[in-house]
């Protein structure tokens, strides 16, 4: 699990109890806060997925460069 995945889990466990009061302002603020936290959670989840894909692509690129380098070295030696 990556650090971003951990952050998504932590944000997902935010308590959704409205501590801002049973007035219109408190309810609206609580709803806006829930919306903002949900958007942050979605963005973090997307970023974690992107980072994981990028990591795999970097490993593959490194392997391709290494293979090309070894082939070039073998061609020079012959």
C-alpha positions in Angstrom: 0.0 0.0 0.0 1.4 3.4 -1.0 1.3 6.5 1.1 -1.4 7.9 -1.1 -3.5 4.8 -0.6 -3.0 5.2 3.1 -4.1 8.8 2.9 -7.2 7.8 0.9 -8.1 5.3 3.7 -7.6 7.9 6.4 -9.8 10.4 4.6 -12.4 7.8 4.1 -12.6 7.2 7.8 -13.5 10.9 8.5 -16.4 11.0 10.9 -19.4 12.4 9.0 -21.2 13.7 12.1 -22.4 17.3 11.9 -20.7 19.1 14.7 -21.6 22.5 13.2 -25.1 22.7 14.5 -28.7 22.0 13.4 -29.1 25.4 11.8 -29.1 26.1 8.0 -25.6 27.4 8.1 -24.3 24.4 10.0 -26.0 22.0 7.7 -24.8 23.8 4.6 -21.2 24.0 5.9 -21.3 20.3 6.8 -22.6 19.4 3.3 -19.9 21.5 1.7 -17.2 19.9 3.9 -18.5 16.4 3.0 -18.3 17.4 -0.7 -14.8 18.8 -0.5 -13.5 15.8 1.4 -15.1 13.4 -1.1 -13.5 15.3 -4.0 -10.1 15.2 -2.2 -10.5 11.5 -1.6 -11.3 10.9 -5.3 -8.3 13.0 -6.4 -5.9 11.2 -4.1 -7.2 7.8 -5.3 -6.7 8.9 -8.9 -3.2 10.2 -8.1 -2.3 6.9 -6.4 -3.4 5.0 -9.4 -1.4 7.3 -11.7 1.7 7.0 -9.6 1.5 3.2 -9.6 1.1 3.1 -13.4 4.1 5.5 -13.8 6.2 3.4 -11.5 5.5 0.3 -13.5 6.3 2.2 -16.8 9.6 3.4 -15.3 10.6 -0.1 -14.4 9.8 -1.3 -17.9 11.7 1.6 -19.4 14.7 0.9 -17.2 14.7 -2.8 -18.2 14.5 -1.8 -21.9 17.4 0.6 -21.5 19.5 -2.0 -19.7 18.8 -4.6 -22.4 19.7 -2.1 -25.1 22.9 -1.2 -23.3 23.9 -4.9 -22.8 23.3 -5.5 -26.5 25.3 -2.5 -27.5 28.2 -3.6 -25.3 28.0 -7.1 -26.8 28.1 -5.7 -30.3 31.2 -3.6 -29.4 33.0 -6.6 -27.9 32.5 -8.7 -31.1 
